[in-house]
Amino acid sequence: MNPVKSFGTPAPAPAPHLGMLLGLVRRRLQDDAAHAVRDRGLRISHARVLGAVPGLADDAHGIDLATVARRVGFTSQAAGQFATDLRGRGLVEIRVDPVDRRRRLVARTRAGDEVVRASDDALAAAERRWADEVGPERWAVARAVLEELAAPGLADLGGTTDPGS
């Protein structure tokens, strides 16, 4: 007699939850963007901070570090550390706010603009690949749904889902 009891066939694995699916998709996107910045000795976090900072041509004054921190979901201290590192690499300028000398304003340099362009190009290429993978119509719907779901958060950050803005 066999002492091992059989409980039948194992139950199928549960479908992955939404958080897992979104995390896996985000990881793919970050991997694509990371290639664009890694060659420059940067991490994806650097690109996130750079993307939240206006270029000198866009806003001659820059934005304060608290706004940068809020836009990327960092603490003000972490955003300040990244900004200091990026300044050392020549990618941002940090100035004292002439109106409130306690605040520091950050703006991207031309070199920082180049990094953001490279990262944006990598993200756009990822979107094109995904549209090829799932079909352009399905991708357009998926992206529209993501924009709709993200709209409240973008509004909180002062952002927009309007690609023309």
Secondary structure, DSSP 8 states (H G I E B T S, - for coil): ---S----S--------HHHHHHHHHHHHHHHHHHHHHTTT--HHHHHHHHHS-BTTT-TT-EEHHHHHHHHT--HHHHHHHHHHHHHTTSEEEEE-SS-TTSEEEEE-HHHHHHHHHHHHHHHHHHHHHHHHH-HHHHHHHHHHHHHHHHHHHHHHT--S-TT-
